Every structure is written in structure tokens, then in C-alpha cells.
Amino acid sequence: MAEKLSGSTVLVGMTTNGPAGEQLEQFFGTVMIVDANEGITLRLEGARAGDVFTLPPDLRAFFPAKPGSYRLRQTGEVVLDPDYTTTWERTPPRH
């Protein structure tokens, strides 16, 4: 799986649970690095072009995307035929 993931386009859905409730963020990019310890590093595209984002090193969270166009809710961007989709949920530590 790691070999297939490298160089692929990934559509990410990230839900953050915080004091103000849930916030959904969507973004996409190309996989630059797949490291079993450090994680999966994406070079982001679209509205966040130039940014780099690292996801946890859990390949079980990546699923082949169905062909088609995917519209990001916040930006309205359309991602055509991504290779994979992944969703994550994070809860920041409370202080």
C-alpha cells in the first residue's frame, strides 16, 4: 500500500472537536513521503497550495476514491478523480 500511496492525490476530511463544537476541514494534495514512524506527508494543492501537512502513519485510513468530481464545502474547489480519500478526527488536549 505504501508504494501505491506515494505520488497519489489524496482528498482529506479532518474533523476537529473543540470547545466550540465540531469543525470540518477539507483539503487535498499529493503524497510526498510515506514513513512508518513520521507519517504521510502531503504537498497541498488548491487554496492551500504550497503548504505541507503530515497525517498519522496509519495506512488503514486510506481508501481508493471512486472516479468523479469532489467539491470541497468551505472553498468550493473541485477535485477531479483523486486516487484516495481519508478522514480523520482529532480532539486537541484541554488545558
MOPAC internal coordinates of N, CA, C and O (Angstrom, degrees):
PM7 1SCF
backbone

  N    0.0000 0     0.00 0     0.00 0    0    0    0
  C    1.4609 1     0.00 0     0.00 0    1    0    0
  C    1.5299 1   111.42 1     0.00 0    2    1    0
  O    1.2310 1   119.93 1   139.33 1    3    2    1
  N    1.3215 1   117.74 1   -40.67 1    3    2    1
  C    1.4643 1   120.66 1  -177.72 1    5    3    2
  C    1.5237 1   111.20 1   -58.92 1    6    5    3
  O    1.2310 1   120.17 1   141.19 1    7    6    5
  N    1.3322 1   117.29 1   -38.81 1    7    6    5
  C    1.4599 1   121.05 1  -179.86 1    9    7    6
  C    1.5203 1   111.38 1   -65.53 1   10    9    7
  O    1.2310 1   120.62 1   140.49 1   11   10    9
  N    1.3382 1   116.43 1   -39.51 1   11   10    9
  C    1.4601 1   120.76 1   179.48 1   13   11   10
  C    1.5225 1   111.59 1   -69.92 1   14   13   11
  O    1.2310 1   120.30 1   146.88 1   15   14   13
  N    1.3352 1   117.03 1   -33.12 1   15   14   13
  C    1.4565 1   121.80 1  -176.79 1   17   15   14
  C    1.5234 1   111.96 1   -70.62 1   18   17   15
  O    1.2310 1   120.33 1   143.88 1   19   18   17
  N    1.3156 1   116.98 1   -36.12 1   19   18   17
  C    1.4600 1   121.34 1  -178.45 1   21   19   18
  C    1.5264 1   110.80 1   -60.49 1   22   21   19
  O    1.2310 1   120.54 1   -53.69 1   23   22   21
  N    1.3442 1   116.58 1   126.31 1   23   22   21
  C    1.4580 1   122.37 1  -179.79 1   25   23   22
  C    1.5128 1   114.96 1    84.63 1   26   25   23
  O    1.2310 1   119.99 1   176.13 1   27   26   25
  N    1.3213 1   117.63 1    -3.87 1   27   26   25
  C    1.4646 1   120.60 1  -177.68 1   29   27   26
  C    1.5295 1   111.18 1   -85.34 1   30   29   27
  O    1.2310 1   121.16 1   -17.15 1   31   30   29
  N    1.3325 1   115.38 1   162.85 1   31   30   29
  C    1.4596 1   121.96 1   175.60 1   33   31   30
  C    1.5196 1   108.29 1   -94.96 1   34   33   31
  O    1.2310 1   121.19 1   -50.04 1   35   34   33
  N    1.3413 1   115.33 1   129.96 1   35   34   33
  C    1.4599 1   121.17 1  -176.88 1   37   35   34
  C    1.5219 1   109.64 1  -123.02 1   38   37   35
  O    1.2310 1   120.80 1   -47.50 1   39   38   37
  N    1.3203 1   116.07 1   132.50 1   39   38   37
  C    1.4593 1   123.82 1   173.86 1   41   39   38
  C    1.5220 1   107.12 1   -98.55 1   42   41   39
  O    1.2310 1   120.52 1   -56.33 1   43   42   41
  N    1.3315 1   116.61 1   123.67 1   43   42   41
  C    1.4666 1   122.11 1  -173.88 1   45   43   42
  C    1.5247 1   110.54 1  -113.53 1   46   45   43
  O    1.2310 1   120.90 1   -45.67 1   47   46   45
  N    1.3325 1   115.88 1   134.33 1   47   46   45
  C    1.4572 1   122.71 1   170.21 1   49   47   46
  C    1.5177 1   107.27 1  -115.87 1   50   49   47
  O    1.2310 1   120.09 1   -57.98 1   51   50   49
  N    1.3446 1   117.43 1   122.02 1   51   50   49
  C    1.4581 1   122.01 1  -176.28 1   53   51   50
  C    1.5327 1   108.61 1  -123.44 1   54   53   51
  O    1.2310 1   120.56 1   -62.95 1   55   54   53
  N    1.3273 1   116.53 1   117.05 1   55   54   53
  C    1.4547 1   121.53 1   175.93 1   57   55   54
  C    1.5191 1   108.02 1  -101.88 1   58   57   55
  O    1.2310 1   120.86 1   -54.77 1   59   58   57
  N    1.3305 1   115.96 1   125.23 1   59   58   57
  C    1.4535 1   121.18 1   177.13 1   61   59   58
  C    1.5157 1   108.05 1  -109.34 1   62   61   59
  O    1.2310 1   120.73 1   -55.68 1   63   62   61
  N    1.3336 1   116.20 1   124.32 1   63   62   61
  C    1.4582 1   122.37 1   178.11 1   65   63   62
  C    1.5210 1   108.45 1   -96.54 1   66   65   63
  O    1.2310 1   120.78 1   -64.47 1   67   66   65
  N    1.3140 1   116.11 1   115.53 1   67   66   65
  C    1.4602 1   120.23 1  -178.50 1   69   67   66
  C    1.5085 1   111.34 1  -133.95 1   70   69   67
  O    1.2310 1   120.60 1     2.47 1   71   70   69
  N    1.3283 1   116.45 1  -177.53 1   71   70   69
  C    1.4671 1   121.05 1  -179.66 1   73   71   70
  C    1.5301 1   113.04 1   -58.55 1   74   73   71
  O    1.2310 1   120.41 1   151.23 1   75   74   73
  N    1.3298 1   116.83 1   -28.77 1   75   74   73
  C    1.4682 1   120.82 1  -178.85 1   77   75   74
  C    1.5262 1   112.01 1   -89.88 1   78   77   75
  O    1.2310 1   120.24 1  -174.23 1   79   78   77
  N    1.3269 1   117.14 1     5.77 1   79   78   77
  C    1.4619 1   120.88 1  -179.26 1   81   79   78
  C    1.5153 1   111.70 1   106.48 1   82   81   79
  O    1.2310 1   121.15 1    15.71 1   83   82   81
  N    1.3222 1   115.40 1  -164.29 1   83   82   81
  C    1.4572 1   121.05 1  -178.69 1   85   83   82
  C    1.5213 1   111.30 1   -85.42 1   86   85   83
  O    1.2310 1   121.09 1   -39.18 1   87   86   85
  N    1.3244 1   115.53 1   140.82 1   87   86   85
  C    1.4588 1   121.37 1   173.21 1   89   87   86
  C    1.5171 1   107.56 1  -127.09 1   90   89   87
  O    1.2310 1   120.64 1   -52.08 1   91   90   89
  N    1.3281 1   116.38 1   127.92 1   91   90   89
  C    1.4608 1   121.72 1   179.27 1   93   91   90
  C    1.5146 1   109.19 1  -100.86 1   94   93   91
  O    1.2310 1   121.16 1   -47.27 1   95   94   93
  N    1.3058 1   115.39 1   132.73 1   95   94   93
  C    1.4586 1   121.73 1   176.71 1   97   95   94
  C    1.5222 1   107.23 1  -126.63 1   98   97   95
  O    1.2310 1   120.93 1   -43.21 1   99   98   97
  N    1.3181 1   115.83 1   136.79 1   99   98   97
  C    1.4631 1   120.95 1   177.41 1  101   99   98
  C    1.5181 1   108.24 1  -125.36 1  102  101   99
  O    1.2310 1   121.05 1   -41.22 1  103  102  101
  N    1.3280 1   115.60 1   138.78 1  103  102  101
  C    1.4504 1   120.52 1   176.86 1  105  103  102
  C    1.5291 1   108.24 1  -157.46 1  106  105  103
  O    1.2310 1   120.98 1    -9.14 1  107  106  105
  N    1.3160 1   115.74 1   170.86 1  107  106  105
  C    1.4666 1   119.28 1  -178.40 1  109  107  106
  C    1.5123 1   109.76 1  -147.29 1  110  109  107
  O    1.2310 1   121.68 1   -21.58 1  111  110  109
  N    1.3343 1   114.39 1   158.42 1  111  110  109
  C    1.4519 1   118.90 1   179.26 1  113  111  110
  C    1.5112 1   111.48 1  -173.59 1  114  113  111
  O    1.2310 1   121.80 1     2.27 1  115  114  113
  N    1.3198 1   114.17 1  -177.73 1  115  114  113
  C    1.4535 1   122.61 1  -178.99 1  117  115  114
  C    1.5233 1   109.50 1  -103.54 1  118  117  115
  O    1.2310 1   120.73 1   -45.50 1  119  118  117
  N    1.3262 1   116.21 1   134.50 1  119  118  117
  C    1.4591 1   121.11 1  -179.86 1  121  119  118
  C    1.5301 1   108.83 1   -71.69 1  122  121  119
  O    1.2310 1   121.24 1   -59.32 1  123  122  121
  N    1.3337 1   115.24 1   120.68 1  123  122  121
  C    1.4659 1   121.33 1   178.50 1  125  123  122
  C    1.5220 1   111.19 1   -97.64 1  126  125  123
  O    1.2310 1   120.35 1   138.27 1  127  126  125
  N    1.3420 1   116.94 1   -41.73 1  127  126  125
  C    1.4635 1   121.65 1  -174.45 1  129  127  126
  C    1.5211 1   109.18 1  -136.32 1  130  129  127
  O    1.2310 1   120.83 1   -44.35 1  131  130  129
  N    1.3226 1   116.02 1   135.65 1  131  130  129
  C    1.4597 1   122.43 1   171.85 1  133  131  130
  C    1.5242 1   105.55 1  -121.55 1  134  133  131
  O    1.2310 1   120.56 1   -70.63 1  135  134  133
  N    1.3328 1   116.54 1   109.37 1  135  134  133
  C    1.4584 1   121.80 1  -177.19 1  137  135  134
  C    1.5261 1   109.02 1  -127.40 1  138  137  135
  O    1.2310 1   120.35 1   -53.57 1  139  138  137
  N    1.3205 1   116.94 1   126.43 1  139  138  137
  C    1.4660 1   121.96 1  -175.94 1  141  139  138
  C    1.5231 1   113.07 1   -61.31 1  142  141  139
  O    1.2310 1   119.84 1   156.61 1  143  142  141
  N    1.3269 1   117.91 1   -23.39 1  143  142  141
  C    1.4680 1   121.01 1  -179.88 1  145  143  142
  C    1.5240 1   113.05 1  -103.08 1  146  145  143
  O    1.2310 1   120.85 1   138.74 1  147  146  145
  N    1.3300 1   115.98 1   -41.26 1  147  146  145
  C    1.4655 1   120.99 1  -173.95 1  149  147  146
  C    1.5245 1   113.92 1   -87.23 1  150  149  147
  O    1.2310 1   119.76 1   154.29 1  151  150  149
  N    1.3215 1   118.07 1   -25.71 1  151  150  149
  C    1.4578 1   121.10 1   178.97 1  153  151  150
  C    1.5170 1   113.25 1   114.98 1  154  153  151
  O    1.2310 1   121.24 1    10.58 1  155  154  153
  N    1.3251 1   115.24 1  -169.42 1  155  154  153
  C    1.4594 1   123.24 1  -178.19 1  157  155  154
  C    1.5240 1   107.52 1  -107.89 1  158  157  155
  O    1.2310 1   120.73 1   -63.76 1  159  158  157
  N    1.3167 1   116.20 1   116.24 1  159  158  157
  C    1.4567 1   121.25 1  -175.03 1  161  159  158
  C    1.5226 1   109.72 1  -101.08 1  162  161  159
  O    1.2310 1   121.49 1   -52.28 1  163  162  161
  N    1.3377 1   114.75 1   127.72 1  163  162  161
  C    1.4624 1   122.11 1   179.35 1  165  163  162
  C    1.5196 1   110.66 1  -109.37 1  166  165  163
  O    1.2310 1   120.59 1   -38.59 1  167  166  165
  N    1.3283 1   116.48 1   141.41 1  167  166  165
  C    1.4621 1   121.84 1   166.50 1  169  167  166
  C    1.5198 1   104.67 1   -94.82 1  170  169  167
  O    1.2310 1   120.48 1   -68.51 1  171  170  169
  N    1.3241 1   116.68 1   111.49 1  171  170  169
  C    1.4561 1   120.71 1  -173.00 1  173  171  170
  C    1.5192 1   112.03 1   -73.57 1  174  173  171
  O    1.2310 1   121.57 1   -25.52 1  175  174  173
  N    1.3262 1   114.60 1   154.48 1  175  174  173
  C    1.4568 1   122.76 1  -178.38 1  177  175  174
  C    1.5261 1   109.10 1  -128.16 1  178  177  175
  O    1.2310 1   120.48 1    -1.70 1  179  178  177
  N    1.3058 1   116.69 1   178.30 1  179  178  177
  C    1.4623 1   120.77 1   178.56 1  181  179  178
  C    1.5172 1   111.18 1    70.92 1  182  181  179
  O    1.2310 1   120.20 1    42.23 1  183  182  181
  N    1.3298 1   117.22 1  -137.77 1  183  182  181
  C    1.4618 1   122.82 1  -176.77 1  185  183  182
  C    1.5268 1   112.17 1   -60.60 1  186  185  183
  O    1.2310 1   120.18 1   155.63 1  187  186  185
  N    1.3187 1   117.25 1   -24.37 1  187  186  185
  C    1.4659 1   120.98 1  -179.29 1  189  187  186
  C    1.5317 1   112.32 1  -108.30 1  190  189  187
  O    1.2310 1   121.00 1  -155.63 1  191  190  189
  N    1.3259 1   115.68 1    24.37 1  191  190  189
  C    1.4644 1   121.05 1  -179.15 1  193  191  190
  C    1.5228 1   110.61 1   -53.66 1  194  193  191
  O    1.2310 1   121.50 1   -45.31 1  195  194  193
  N    1.3287 1   114.74 1   134.69 1  195  194  193
  C    1.4573 1   120.29 1   179.52 1  197  195  194
  C    1.5125 1   113.46 1    97.54 1  198  197  195
  O    1.2310 1   119.99 1   157.91 1  199  198  197
  N    1.3365 1   117.63 1   -22.09 1  199  198  197
  C    1.4614 1   120.86 1   177.30 1  201  199  198
  C    1.5209 1   109.43 1   -76.97 1  202  201  199
  O    1.2310 1   121.32 1   -22.64 1  203  202  201
  N    1.3165 1   115.09 1   157.36 1  203  202  201
  C    1.4616 1   122.00 1   175.44 1  205  203  202
  C    1.5207 1   106.58 1  -122.27 1  206  205  203
  O    1.2310 1   120.34 1   -41.12 1  207  206  205
  N    1.3265 1   116.96 1   138.88 1  207  206  205
  C    1.4659 1   121.54 1  -178.61 1  209  207  206
  C    1.5214 1   107.90 1  -137.44 1  210  209  207
  O    1.2310 1   120.54 1   -46.04 1  211  210  209
  N    1.3274 1   116.56 1   133.96 1  211  210  209
  C    1.4578 1   121.16 1   179.24 1  213  211  210
  C    1.5142 1   110.72 1  -111.40 1  214  213  211
  O    1.2310 1   121.08 1   -54.16 1  215  214  213
  N    1.3149 1   115.54 1   125.84 1  215  214  213
  C    1.4625 1   123.46 1   176.97 1  217  215  214
  C    1.5251 1   109.24 1   -97.03 1  218  217  215
  O    1.2310 1   120.07 1   -21.18 1  219  218  217
  N    1.3236 1   117.47 1   158.82 1  219  218  217
  C    1.4718 1   119.88 1   176.71 1  221  219  218
  C    1.5341 1   111.52 1   -58.77 1  222  221  219
  O    1.2310 1   120.35 1   -24.91 1  223  222  221
  N    1.3318 1   116.94 1   155.09 1  223  222  221
  C    1.4691 1   121.24 1  -176.05 1  225  223  222
  C    1.5220 1   114.19 1   -82.48 1  226  225  223
  O    1.2310 1   120.31 1  -130.37 1  227  226  225
  N    1.3197 1   117.01 1    49.63 1  227  226  225
  C    1.4586 1   121.16 1  -178.94 1  229  227  226
  C    1.5288 1   109.16 1  -112.68 1  230  229  227
  O    1.2310 1   120.75 1   -80.96 1  231  230  229
  N    1.3175 1   116.16 1    99.04 1  231  230  229
  C    1.4701 1   120.83 1  -176.76 1  233  231  230
  C    1.5227 1   112.77 1   -68.16 1  234  233  231
  O    1.2310 1   120.11 1   162.75 1  235  234  233
  N    1.3286 1   117.40 1   -17.25 1  235  234  233
  C    1.4749 1   120.44 1   179.30 1  237  235  234
  C    1.5198 1   112.31 1   -66.40 1  238  237  235
  O    1.2310 1   119.90 1   164.76 1  239  238  237
  N    1.3308 1   117.80 1   -15.24 1  239  238  237
  C    1.4669 1   122.05 1  -177.31 1  241  239  238
  C    1.5331 1   112.96 1   -87.95 1  242  241  239
  O    1.2310 1   119.88 1   179.73 1  243  242  241
  N    1.3165 1   117.83 1    -0.27 1  243  242  241
  C    1.4604 1   121.54 1  -177.71 1  245  243  242
  C    1.5226 1   109.66 1  -106.40 1  246  245  243
  O    1.2310 1   121.54 1   -51.86 1  247  246  245
  N    1.3390 1   114.66 1   128.14 1  247  246  245
  C    1.4605 1   120.89 1  -176.82 1  249  247  246
  C    1.5232 1   109.83 1  -125.58 1  250  249  247
  O    1.2310 1   119.84 1   -40.79 1  251  250  249
  N    1.3350 1   117.92 1   139.21 1  251  250  249
  C    1.4657 1   119.48 1   176.74 1  253  251  250
  C    1.5330 1   109.91 1   -57.18 1  254  253  251
  O    1.2310 1   120.92 1   -46.41 1  255  254  253
  N    1.3203 1   115.85 1   133.59 1  255  254  253
  C    1.4686 1   120.90 1  -179.80 1  257  255  254
  C    1.5192 1   109.92 1   -83.83 1  258  257  255
  O    1.2310 1   121.09 1   -36.02 1  259  258  257
  N    1.3095 1   115.53 1   143.98 1  259  258  257
  C    1.4609 1   119.86 1   173.13 1  261  259  258
  C    1.5215 1   107.96 1   -72.49 1  262  261  259
  O    1.2310 1   119.84 1   -38.08 1  263  262  261
  N    1.3388 1   117.92 1   141.92 1  263  262  261
  C    1.4678 1   119.82 1   178.58 1  265  263  262
  C    1.5278 1   110.52 1   -58.72 1  266  265  263
  O    1.2310 1   121.28 1   -34.59 1  267  266  265
  N    1.3171 1   115.15 1   145.41 1  267  266  265
  C    1.4587 1   119.72 1   177.83 1  269  267  266
  C    1.5095 1   111.63 1   143.19 1  270  269  267
  O    1.2310 1   121.35 1     9.18 1  271  270  269
  N    1.3302 1   115.03 1  -170.82 1  271  270  269
  C    1.4645 1   120.79 1   179.90 1  273  271  270
  C    1.5251 1   109.29 1  -107.54 1  274  273  271
  O    1.2310 1   121.36 1   -40.27 1  275  274  273
  N    1.3108 1   115.00 1   139.73 1  275  274  273
  C    1.4599 1   122.95 1  -178.99 1  277  275  274
  C    1.5256 1   107.82 1  -122.07 1  278  277  275
  O    1.2310 1   120.35 1   -57.05 1  279  278  277
  N    1.3322 1   116.94 1   122.95 1  279  278  277
  C    1.4668 1   121.43 1  -179.57 1  281  279  278
  C    1.5226 1   109.76 1   -98.52 1  282  281  279
  O    1.2310 1   120.65 1   -52.97 1  283  282  281
  N    1.3472 1   116.36 1   127.03 1  283  282  281
  C    1.4503 1   121.87 1   177.90 1  285  283  282
  C    1.5231 1   108.73 1   -79.67 1  286  285  283
  O    1.2310 1   120.49 1   -50.23 1  287  286  285
  N    1.3073 1   116.66 1   129.77 1  287  286  285
  C    1.4645 1   121.68 1  -173.54 1  289  287  286
  C    1.5234 1   113.21 1   -62.11 1  290  289  287
  O    1.2310 1   119.96 1   133.51 1  291  290  289
  N    1.3236 1   117.68 1   -46.49 1  291  290  289
  C    1.4626 1   120.36 1  -173.78 1  293  291  290
  C    1.5299 1   113.25 1   -71.91 1  294  293  291
  O    1.2310 1   120.41 1   141.29 1  295  294  293
  N    1.3248 1   116.83 1   -38.71 1  295  294  293
  C    1.4612 1   119.77 1  -172.83 1  297  295  294
  C    1.5237 1   113.76 1  -105.26 1  298  297  295
  O    1.2310 1   120.20 1   161.77 1  299  298  297
  N    1.3212 1   117.22 1   -18.23 1  299  298  297
  C    1.4570 1   120.50 1  -176.42 1  301  299  298
  C    1.5236 1   113.10 1    78.01 1  302  301  299
  O    1.2310 1   120.28 1  -179.88 1  303  302  301
  N    1.3170 1   117.06 1     0.12 1  303  302  301
  C    1.4638 1   120.29 1   178.65 1  305  303  302
  C    1.5211 1   109.67 1   -62.52 1  306  305  303
  O    1.2310 1   121.31 1   -29.79 1  307  306  305
  N    1.3208 1   115.10 1   150.21 1  307  306  305
  C    1.4559 1   120.98 1   177.55 1  309  307  306
  C    1.5220 1   108.31 1  -114.99 1  310  309  307
  O    1.2310 1   121.21 1   -52.96 1  311  310  309
  N    1.3158 1   115.29 1   127.04 1  311  310  309
  C    1.4609 1   121.96 1   177.28 1  313  311  310
  C    1.5265 1   106.68 1  -104.69 1  314  313  311
  O    1.2310 1   120.80 1   -58.94 1  315  314  313
  N    1.3214 1   116.08 1   121.06 1  315  314  313
  C    1.4617 1   120.89 1  -178.25 1  317  315  314
  C    1.5229 1   110.83 1   -95.57 1  318  317  315
  O    1.2310 1   121.12 1   -54.17 1  319  318  317
  N    1.3092 1   115.46 1   125.83 1  319  318  317
  C    1.4573 1   123.50 1   173.92 1  321  319  318
  C    1.5336 1   115.22 1    46.72 1  322  321  319
  O    1.2310 1   119.74 1  -123.14 1  323  322  321
  N    1.3474 1   118.09 1    56.86 1  323  322  321
  C    1.4682 1   118.08 1   174.11 1  325  323  322
  C    1.5251 1   109.20 1   -63.35 1  326  325  323
  O    1.2310 1   120.83 1   -21.67 1  327  326  325
  N    1.3196 1   116.01 1   158.33 1  327  326  325
  C    1.4629 1   120.48 1   179.59 1  329  327  326
  C    1.5324 1   111.64 1   -79.99 1  330  329  327
  O    1.2310 1   121.00 1   140.76 1  331  330  329
  N    1.3482 1   115.70 1   -39.24 1  331  330  329
  C    1.4648 1   120.67 1  -176.43 1  333  331  330
  C    1.5148 1   110.79 1  -139.04 1  334  333  331
  O    1.2310 1   121.42 1   -23.03 1  335  334  333
  N    1.3283 1   114.89 1   156.97 1  335  334  333
  C    1.4598 1   121.85 1   169.14 1  337  335  334
  C    1.5258 1   107.31 1  -121.91 1  338  337  335
  O    1.2310 1   121.13 1   -26.41 1  339  338  337
  N    1.3223 1   115.45 1   153.59 1  339  338  337
  C    1.4564 1   120.91 1   175.74 1  341  339  338
  C    1.5191 1   108.40 1  -151.88 1  342  341  339
  O    1.2310 1   120.75 1   -36.58 1  343  342  341
  N    1.3106 1   116.18 1   143.42 1  343  342  341
  C    1.4613 1   120.59 1   176.83 1  345  343  342
  C    1.5171 1   108.74 1  -127.00 1  346  345  343
  O    1.2310 1   121.78 1   -35.42 1  347  346  345
  N    1.3145 1   114.20 1   144.58 1  347  346  345
  C    1.4614 1   121.32 1  -178.20 1  349  347  346
  C    1.5133 1   109.32 1  -137.81 1  350  349  347
  O    1.2310 1   121.39 1   -25.58 1  351  350  349
  N    1.3094 1   114.94 1   154.42 1  351  350  349
  C    1.4635 1   121.98 1   175.14 1  353  351  350
  C    1.5229 1   106.97 1  -130.44 1  354  353  351
  O    1.2310 1   121.10 1   -48.51 1  355  354  353
  N    1.3238 1   115.50 1   131.49 1  355  354  353
  C    1.4599 1   118.82 1   178.24 1  357  355  354
  C    1.5108 1   110.47 1  -133.06 1  358  357  355
  O    1.2310 1   122.08 1   -33.38 1  359  358  357
  N    1.3094 1   113.62 1   146.62 1  359  358  357
  C    1.4535 1   121.34 1   178.25 1  361  359  358
  C    1.5177 1   107.50 1  -126.33 1  362  361  359
  O    1.2310 1   119.83 1   -70.67 1  363  362  361
  N    1.3357 1   117.93 1   109.33 1  363  362  361
  C    1.4589 1   120.07 1   179.11 1  365  363  362
  C    1.5292 1   110.64 1   -62.13 1  366  365  363
  O    1.2310 1   120.02 1   -30.17 1  367  366  365
  N    1.3245 1   117.56 1   149.83 1  367  366  365
  C    1.4653 1   119.57 1   178.55 1  369  367  366
  C    1.5315 1   110.51 1   -64.88 1  370  369  367
  O    1.2310 1   121.25 1   -34.85 1  371  370  369
  N    1.3109 1   115.22 1   145.15 1  371  370  369
  C    1.4750 1   119.51 1   176.94 1  373  371  370
  C    1.5092 1   108.81 1   -85.93 1  374  373  371
  O    1.2310 1   121.17 1   -36.68 1  375  374  373
  N    1.3074 1   115.37 1   143.32 1  375  374  373
  C    1.4851 1   119.91 1  -178.73 1  377  375  374
  C    1.5001 1   111.05 1  -100.22 1  378  377  375
  O    1.2310 1   120.10 1   180.00 1  379  378  377

